[in-house]
Amino acid sequence: MFLVTGATGFIGKNLLPTISDIKRIRILVRKTSNIEPFKHLKNIEIVYGNLENSEGLEEAMDNVDIVIHCAARTTGRNFIEYYRTNASGTAHVLKAMKMKAVQKILYLSSHAVCGPSRKDTSFSEMDEPKPISFYGATKKIAEDYIAESGVQYIILRPVAVYGPYDMDILKYIKLINQGFCPIIGYGEKFIKLIYIADLVGLIIRIIETNNFDNQIYFASDGNSYHMQEVLTEIAHILNKKVYKIHVPEKIALLIGLLNDIFIPQPKKLVCRDKIKELAKNAWLCCDDKLKAEYNFTPLYDLKKGMKETINWYYENGLLKS
C-alpha cells in the first residue's frame, strides 16, 4: 500500500487517478478537505489527520510500503507558517514511519530549494543550495530531515510545475486574458518548466523501479524558456494582445506584503515570499542525472502542455473567452 500526503493539492489531484490504478492507496487529509474528486476512484482509503500536529499519522502508516510525500505549504505570511507544514510536518511523517517500520519515502521537494542561478549557469544536484524564500528554505530543511532520518529516500526537485488544478498559474493566465502582464523587475528572465502529466509519469516510474537509493533529482521538461516565450505562447493560445507592465522589485514586495496582511488566501494574487523568487532573472538547473538513470523523456513541451492546461480551465469554467 502507498500513503499519499497532499492528495487534495495540485500534484495530488493529478497523481491519484493514475496511481490508484496500480495499487491500493491511502490518503491523509484534513477533515475539512474536499474529497469530491476522489469519490469515484477505486482503491482509495481515506484517513483524516493533520501533518502539523501528527494527528492520524500513526494510523495512516499501517501496512504502508512507500510514502509519497506531496504535502506542502506554497504560500504564507511568515517563516513559521511554512515551517509548520514543510519542515515540522515532514519530521512528523518521518517519526510515524519509524514507529511503523516504513522504510521508503518519495519526497516532492522543489527547485526553490536551490535558489536562482546565473543566466549562463545551470545548477546540478551537487551544488550547494542557497534558497532565497521561506518556501525554499523550509523545503531544504525537510530534505535534510529526510537525509538524516535513516529511511530510504528519493527526493525530486521539480521546477515550476503547471497543468490542470494549478490555481497559481491560472491567476497569471487570467491577467494575460485581460490584456496585460505584470513582470517583476527588469532584464531578461529564464525559467524551467514541467507539465504535471510528465511529473506524474515520473513519480510512477520511480515507484515501479523501487530503487530508493538516497538520491536527489531535478525534474523538468528539458528546455530553458525565456519568459517572453512563455508570455507569447499563453497570449497566442488565448488569442490576446498583451501589454507588459514592469513592476520594480521594491514596489512588488510592498504589494506582496499588503496582500499578505489584508487579502484572504483564496483571493490573494501573490504573496511576498513568492515575489522574492519572481524578481530573480534566472532559475535554471540540469536534469541530466534523471535522464541518465531513469531514461526520463518528457512528452510535453511549453506549447503542448500550456494548450492542454488552458483548455482544461475553459472546460471547467475557470477561464472565460
C-alpha positions in Angstrom: 0.0 0.0 0.0 1.1 3.6 -0.7 0.4 6.5 1.5 0.0 9.9 -0.2 0.1 13.1 1.6 -1.1 16.3 0.0 -3.7 14.4 -2.0 -6.0 17.4 -2.3 -3.3 19.7 -3.6 -2.4 20.4 -7.2 0.0 17.5 -7.6 -2.1 15.1 -5.6 -5.2 15.6 -7.6 -3.4 14.7 -10.8 -1.4 11.8 -9.3 -4.2 9.9 -7.6 -6.3 8.9 -10.6 -3.2 7.3 -12.2 -1.6 5.7 -9.2 -4.8 4.2 -7.7 -5.0 2.0 -10.8 -1.6 0.5 -9.9 -2.0 -0.2 -6.2 -4.3 0.4 -3.2 -3.7 4.0 -1.9 -4.3 5.6 1.4 -4.5 9.3 1.6 -4.1 11.5 4.7 -6.4 14.6 4.5 -7.8 17.2 6.9 -11.5 16.7 8.0 -12.2 20.0 6.2 -10.7 18.9 2.9 -12.8 18.5 -0.3 -12.5 14.8 -1.2 -15.1 15.0 -4.0 -12.5 14.5 -6.8 -11.6 11.1 -5.3 -15.1 9.6 -4.6 -15.3 7.9 -8.0 -11.8 6.4 -7.7 -11.2 2.7 -6.8 -8.5 1.5 -4.3 -8.6 4.7 -2.2 -8.7 4.6 1.6 -9.1 7.9 3.5 -7.5 8.7 6.9 -8.3 12.0 8.5 -5.4 13.8 10.2 -3.0 16.7 10.2 0.7 16.8 9.5 1.3 19.8 11.6 0.3 18.1 14.9 0.8 14.4 13.8 -2.9 13.7 14.1 -3.8 10.4 12.2 -0.2 9.8 11.0 0.5 6.7 13.0 -2.8 5.1 11.9 -2.0 6.2 8.3 1.2 4.2 8.3 -0.3 0.8 8.9 0.8 -1.7 6.3 2.4 1.0 4.1 5.2 0.2 1.8 6.1 3.6 0.4 5.2 7.2 1.5 4.7 9.7 -1.4 5.0 12.9 0.5 3.5 15.7 -1.7 2.0 17.9 1.1 3.4 21.4 1.3 2.6 25.0 2.0 3.4 27.1 -1.1 2.1 30.4 0.2 2.3 32.0 3.6 2.8 35.2 5.5 5.9 34.3 7.5 8.6 31.7 8.1 6.7 29.9 10.8 3.7 29.2 8.6 5.9 27.5 6.0 7.9 25.7 8.7 4.9 24.1 10.4 3.9 22.3 7.2 7.0 21.9 5.1 9.6 21.1 7.8 7.8 20.2 11.0 5.2 18.2 9.1 7.9 16.2 7.3 9.5 15.5 10.7 6.2 14.1 11.9 5.9 11.9 8.8 9.4 10.5 9.4 8.6 9.8 13.1 5.4 8.0 12.2 7.3 6.0 9.5 9.9 4.8 12.1 7.1 3.9 14.6 5.5 1.6 12.0 8.8 0.5 10.3 8.0 2.1 7.0 11.3 2.2 5.1 10.8 4.2 1.9 9.8 7.8 1.0 9.5 9.7 -2.2 9.6 13.4 -1.4 8.3 16.1 -3.7 10.7 18.9 -2.9 11.3 22.0 -5.2 13.7 23.8 -7.4 13.2 26.7 -4.9 15.5 24.8 -2.5 18.5 25.8 -4.7 17.7 29.5 -5.3 18.2 31.4 -8.5 21.1 30.7 -10.9 23.0 32.9 -13.4 21.7 33.1 -16.9 24.7 31.1 -18.2 24.8 28.5 -15.4 22.5 25.6 -14.5 22.5 24.1 -11.0 23.3 20.4 -10.6 22.3 18.2 -7.7 25.8 18.5 -6.4 25.7 22.3 -6.0 25.1 23.9 -2.6 21.5 25.0 -2.2 21.0 28.7 -1.5 17.3 29.3 -1.1 16.0 32.9 -1.1 12.4 32.3 0.0 10.8 30.9 3.2 9.3 28.2 1.0 12.6 27.2 -0.4 14.3 27.3 3.0 11.7 25.1 4.7 11.7 22.6 1.9 15.5 22.4 2.3 15.1 21.7 6.0 12.7 19.0 5.1 15.2 17.5 2.7 17.8 17.5 5.5 15.4 15.8 7.9 14.9 13.0 5.4 18.6 12.6 4.6 19.4 12.3 8.3 16.5 10.1 9.2 17.9 6.7 8.1 15.0 5.9 5.8 15.5 5.0 2.2 14.5 8.0 0.0 14.3 9.6 -3.4 14.0 13.4 -3.4 12.5 15.1 -6.5 13.1 18.8 -7.1 10.6 19.7 -9.8 11.0 23.1 -11.5 7.8 25.2 -12.0 5.0 22.7 -12.4 1.8 23.6 -14.3 -1.3 21.9 -15.6 -4.9 21.1 -14.6 -5.8 22.1 -11.0 -2.9 24.6 -10.8 -4.6 27.7 -9.3 -1.3 29.7 -9.2 -0.6 29.9 -12.9 -4.4 30.4 -13.5 -4.0 33.8 -11.8 -1.3 34.7 -14.3 -3.3 33.5 -17.3 -6.3 35.4 -16.2 -4.3 38.6 -16.2 -3.0 37.9 -19.7 -6.6 37.1 -20.8 -7.4 40.7 -19.6 -4.7 42.1 -21.9 -1.8 42.9 -19.5 1.0 41.1 -17.8 2.9 42.4 -14.8 6.6 41.4 -14.8 8.6 41.9 -11.6 11.9 43.7 -12.2 13.8 44.2 -15.4 16.1 42.4 -17.7 15.8 39.0 -19.4 14.3 36.2 -17.4 14.8 32.5 -17.9 12.9 29.6 -16.2 12.4 25.8 -16.5 9.0 24.2 -16.6 7.4 20.7 -16.3 3.9 19.7 -17.2 2.0 17.9 -14.5 1.4 14.8 -16.6 5.1 14.3 -17.1 5.8 14.7 -13.4 3.1 12.1 -12.6 4.6 9.7 -15.1 8.0 10.2 -13.5 6.6 9.5 -10.0 5.0 6.3 -11.3 8.3 5.2 -12.9 10.2 5.8 -9.7 7.7 3.9 -7.6 7.7 1.0 -10.1 11.5 0.9 -10.3 11.5 0.8 -6.5 15.2 1.7 -6.2 15.2 4.0 -3.2 18.9 4.6 -3.0 19.0 8.1 -1.3 19.3 10.2 -4.4 18.2 13.8 -5.3 17.0 14.7 -8.8 15.9 17.8 -10.6 12.9 17.3 -12.9 12.0 19.5 -15.9 10.8 19.1 -19.5 14.5 19.6 -20.6 14.0 23.1 -22.0 15.0 26.5 -20.8 12.4 29.1 -21.5 12.7 32.9 -21.9 9.8 34.5 -20.0 8.9 36.4 -23.2 8.5 33.0 -24.9 6.1 31.8 -22.1 4.1 35.1 -22.3 3.9 34.9 -26.1 2.7 31.3 -26.1 0.0 31.9 -23.5 -1.2 35.1 -25.3 -1.3 33.1 -28.6 -3.4 30.3 -27.1 -5.8 32.9 -25.6 -5.7 34.9 -28.9 -5.0 38.1 -26.9 -2.7 41.1 -27.4 -0.8 41.7 -24.2 0.9 44.7 -22.7 3.8 44.1 -20.4 4.0 46.1 -17.2 7.3 46.1 -15.4 7.0 46.5 -11.7 10.1 47.5 -9.7 11.1 44.8 -7.2 10.6 47.1 -4.1 7.1 48.1 -5.2 6.2 44.4 -5.9 7.5 43.4 -2.5 5.3 46.1 -0.9 2.3 44.9 -2.9 3.0 41.3 -1.7 3.2 42.4 1.9 -0.1 44.2 1.6 -1.6 41.1 0.0 -0.3 39.0 3.0 -1.8 41.4 5.5 -5.2 42.3 4.1 -6.2 39.7 1.4 -7.6 36.3 2.4 -5.7 33.3 0.9 -8.3 32.3 -1.8 -8.3 35.8 -3.2 -4.7 36.6 -2.8 -2.9 37.4 -6.1 0.6 36.9 -4.9 2.5 36.7 -1.6 5.6 38.5 -0.7 7.6 35.3 -0.4 6.8 34.3 -4.0 7.8 37.8 -5.2 11.3 37.2 -3.9 11.5 34.3 -6.4 9.8 36.0 -9.3 12.1 39.0 -9.1 15.2 36.9 -9.9 16.2 36.7 -13.6 17.2 33.0 -13.9 16.0 29.7 -12.4 18.0 27.1 -14.4 19.0 23.6 -13.4 20.4 20.5 -15.1 18.3 17.2 -15.2 20.9 15.1 -17.0 21.1 12.8 -13.9 17.4 12.0 -14.1 17.5 11.3 -17.8 20.6 9.0 -17.4 19.3 7.0 -14.5 15.6 6.8 -15.3 15.6 7.4 -19.1 13.1 10.2 -18.4 11.8 11.7 -21.7 9.0 14.2 -21.1 6.1 14.1 -23.6 5.1 17.7 -23.2 6.9 21.0 -24.0 5.5 24.5 -23.3 3.3 24.7 -26.4 1.6 21.3 -25.9 1.4 21.5 -22.1 0.1 25.1 -22.0 -2.6 24.3 -24.6 -3.9 21.4 -22.6 -3.8 23.5 -19.4 -5.8 26.4 -20.8 -8.3 24.1 -22.4 -8.8 22.4 -19.0 -9.5 25.8 -17.4 -12.1 26.6 -20.2 -13.7 23.2 -19.8 -14.1 23.6 -16.1 -15.4 27.1 -16.1 -12.3 28.7 -14.5 -11.5 30.8 -17.6 -13.8 32.7 -19.9 -13.1 33.7 -23.5 
